[in-house]
Amino acid sequence: MNSANKCKIFQKSGKLICDLLLILIAEKPSYGYELSNRLCEMGITIPEGIGQKGRVYRALSDLEKRGEIEFDWDTTSSPPRKIYKVTEKGKERMKRFISEMEEQIIVLKNFINKAKENI
């Protein structure tokens, strides 16, 4: 099975991709292309087509503009790359995201249990 078949298609809002990128960057400061690959490793991929990686870079730009991530240049590679890291403001956003997801998990579990009762 190739990696595209292992990944779920990412067709969610830009907010969600930003939240997911923050989690990956907090785990390990990374550059854009690597973050795209790590999303896929976690079971999420950007839909195929023109500009698929551009979606990740737009999300990174949004996070940077909001002060939730910052970067240092890695000049050891050619061309130089931006290595993103999470700021304190980004960590606050992650805390809110965790809380929201925990609430959604409860709601989804309730629906799953109801569905199982009626199969």
C-alpha positions in Angstrom: 0.0 0.0 0.0 1.5 3.4 -1.0 1.6 6.3 1.5 -1.3 8.1 -0.2 -3.6 5.2 0.5 -2.6 5.1 4.2 -3.6 8.8 4.6 -7.0 10.2 5.2 -7.8 13.1 2.9 -7.5 16.4 4.6 -10.5 18.5 3.6 -11.1 20.5 6.7 -11.0 24.2 7.5 -7.8 26.2 7.5 -8.2 26.6 11.3 -7.7 22.8 11.8 -4.6 22.6 9.6 -3.1 25.5 11.7 -3.9 23.6 14.9 -2.4 20.4 13.6 0.7 22.2 12.4 1.2 23.8 15.8 1.1 20.4 17.4 3.7 19.0 15.0 6.0 22.1 15.4 5.7 21.9 19.2 6.9 18.3 19.0 9.8 19.1 16.8 10.7 22.5 15.1 10.5 21.8 11.4 10.4 23.3 7.9 7.3 23.4 5.6 8.0 20.4 3.4 8.9 18.2 6.4 5.7 19.3 8.1 3.6 18.2 5.1 5.2 14.8 5.3 4.7 14.6 9.0 1.0 15.4 8.5 0.8 12.4 6.2 2.6 10.2 8.7 -0.1 11.1 11.2 -2.9 10.0 8.8 -3.7 13.4 7.2 -2.7 14.5 3.7 -3.5 17.5 1.6 -5.7 16.6 -1.4 -3.8 16.1 -4.6 -3.6 18.8 -7.2 -1.9 22.0 -8.0 -0.7 23.9 -4.9 -1.3 21.0 -2.5 1.8 21.9 -0.5 0.9 25.6 -0.8 -1.9 25.1 1.7 0.6 24.1 4.4 2.7 27.2 3.6 -0.3 29.5 3.7 -1.2 28.0 7.1 2.3 28.6 8.3 2.2 32.1 7.0 -1.1 32.7 8.9 0.4 31.3 12.1 3.4 33.5 11.7 1.3 36.6 11.1 -0.6 35.9 14.3 2.6 35.4 16.3 1.8 31.8 17.1 5.0 30.6 15.4 8.4 32.1 14.6 11.3 30.8 12.6 15.1 30.7 12.4 16.9 30.2 9.2 18.7 26.9 8.7 21.6 27.9 6.5 23.3 24.5 6.6 21.1 23.4 3.7 20.8 24.8 0.2 18.6 26.6 -0.3 18.3 27.9 3.3 15.1 26.9 5.1 12.8 28.4 7.7 12.7 26.2 10.8 9.4 27.0 12.6 9.0 26.9 16.3 5.9 27.5 18.5 5.7 30.8 20.6 3.9 31.2 23.9 0.9 32.6 22.0 0.9 29.4 19.9 1.0 27.3 23.1 -2.1 29.1 24.3 -3.8 28.3 21.1 -2.8 24.6 21.5 -4.4 24.6 25.0 -7.7 25.9 23.5 -7.5 23.3 20.7 -7.0 20.5 23.2 -10.0 21.6 25.2 -12.2 21.9 22.1 -11.2 18.5 20.8 -11.8 16.8 24.2 -15.3 18.2 24.2 -15.9 17.0 20.6 -14.6 13.6 21.5 -17.3 13.3 24.2 -20.0 14.3 21.8 -18.7 11.9 19.1 -18.6 9.0 21.6 -22.2 9.7 22.5 -23.2 9.4 18.9 -21.1 6.3 18.3 -22.7 4.6 21.3 -26.2 5.5 20.0 -25.3 4.1 16.6 -24.0 0.9 18.1 -27.3 0.5 20.0 -29.2 0.6 16.8 -27.2 -1.7 14.6 
